[in-house]
Amino acid sequence: MLTVFRRHFKSCKFAAKGRKHRHCNCPLTVEGKLHGAMVRQSLDLRNWEAAQKLVRDWEVQGKKPVLVNDAADRFMTDRKSANLGAAQIGKYQKVVDELKDAVGTLPVRNVTVDDIRLIKEGWKLAPLTAQKRLERVRKFFAFCVDSEWLDRNPANRVKLPPAKYMPTLPFTDGEMEKILWAAEFIREAHPKIPEKTPAKLLALILLMRYAGLRISDACMFRPAQLNDGKVFLRQEKTKQPVWVPVPPKVVTAVELTCPLFLNHS
């Protein structure tokens, strides 16, 4: 149990009334046991309500409150230990860096809903991107709640910006023709590009078109993944192997560039 009292100056006209008198401007001190340890120290405060709030925070989360800066570092360590991809780690890092800049020196418990609203109002993002970023902010504060550094997640009370989801449609035949044409004649517009680049681009485009690969997966394609006119893939969720048949022109394009394809042999 901690007790807050004033240590009166000798010049204070209420000094004779002792520590129980609080209606003056003398500095405040706390005394008592905190989690089994004896505490007696000045609070460097003169406002009675502020002192009471500080002492309550000590009793809930210990004498030294967890700052947003420290919580953010712990959160990133946790994210990295979850074996997330580099892209996901980078997105979380942007979120914690922004929180550190805005409220890093505040105790986690002192971050308000309005603090997060102000951060969100500064985003110059598309609605869908803003939704994703706010979800990561919520995950940070959920981590803090799970760690018992605060009682409620203040980010849950910040509304997500409205976003309209537009379906991603495949390229039309005319669009694909233009893309393949641009890959074939790219050196005419950029003559300093190496001679073998157009062939690599063609293989990359055809892989993405007919095997359904994302650009990151297509860039990491290895020759061993192509066999008997099929591209070997592994499902992201189930990790089950899948063989995707591709047209002969894809096989030809990849085989022509495989010895040079993104430095894979």
Residue pairs with C-beta under 8 A, 6 or more apart in sequence:
1 32
1 33
2 30
2 31
2 32
2 33
2 34
2 39
2 55
2 58
2 59
3 30
3 31
3 32
4 28
4 29
4 30
4 43
4 48
4 51
4 52
4 55
5 19
5 20
5 22
5 28
5 29
5 30
5 31
6 19
6 21
6 22
6 24
6 26
6 27
6 28
6 29
7 19
7 26
7 27
7 28
7 29
7 42
8 14
8 15
8 19
8 21
8 24
8 26
9 15
9 26
12 24
12 26
13 24
14 21
14 23
14 24
14 26
22 48
25 46
26 46
27 42
27 43
27 44
27 45
27 46
28 42
28 43
28 45
28 46
28 48
28 51
29 40
29 41
29 42
29 43
30 39
30 40
30 41
30 43
30 51
30 55
31 39
31 40
32 38
32 39
32 40
33 39
34 58
34 59
34 62
34 63
35 62
35 63
39 63
43 51
43 54
43 55
45 51
45 54
57 65
57 107
57 109
58 65
60 109
61 109
61 148
61 149
65 107
65 108
65 109
65 110
66 107
66 108
66 109
66 144
66 147
66 149
67 104
67 105
67 106
67 107
67 108
68 99
68 100
68 103
68 104
68 105
68 106
68 107
68 108
68 111
69 100
69 104
69 105
71 108
71 140
71 143
71 144
71 147
71 149
72 96
72 99
72 100
72 104
72 140
73 96
74 143
74 147
75 92
75 96
75 140
75 143
75 144
76 89
76 92
76 93
76 96
78 143
79 88
79 89
79 92
80 89
84 92
91 132
91 133
91 136
92 136
94 133
95 133
95 136
95 137
95 140
96 140
98 119
99 119
99 137
99 140
102 115
102 118
102 119
103 111
103 115
103 119
106 115
108 141
108 144
108 149
108 150
109 149
109 150
109 151
111 141
111 150
111 154
112 154
113 154
113 155
113 157
113 158
115 154
116 137
116 154
116 155
116 158
117 158
119 137
120 130
120 134
120 158
120 161
123 130
123 133
125 133
126 163
127 161
127 162
127 163
127 164
128 163
128 165
130 160
130 161
130 163
131 160
131 161
131 163
134 155
134 158
134 160
134 161
135 160
137 155
137 158
138 153
138 155
138 156
140 155
141 150
141 153
141 154
141 155
141 156
142 153
144 150
144 153
145 151
145 152
145 153
171 179
171 209
176 209
179 205
180 202
180 205
183 198
183 201
183 202
183 205
184 198
184 202
185 198
186 193
186 197
186 198
186 201
187 193
187 195
187 197
187 198
196 257
196 260
199 253
199 256
199 257
199 260
200 257
200 260
200 261
200 262
202 253
202 257
203 250
203 253
203 254
203 256
203 257
203 261
204 215
204 218
204 219
206 246
206 249
206 250
206 253
206 254
207 213
207 218
207 221
207 231
207 246
207 250
207 254
208 214
208 215
208 218
210 244
210 246
210 247
210 250
211 218
211 231
211 233
211 244
211 246
211 250
212 244
213 221
213 231
213 233
217 233
219 262
220 262
221 254
221 261
221 262
221 264
222 264
223 254
223 258
223 261
223 264
223 265
224 232
225 231
225 232
225 233
226 232
226 251
226 254
226 255
226 258
229 245
229 246
229 248
229 251
230 243
230 244
230 245
230 246
231 243
231 244
231 246
231 250
232 241
232 242
232 243
233 241
233 242
233 243
233 244
234 240
234 241
234 242
235 241
235 242
254 261
258 264
258 265
259 265
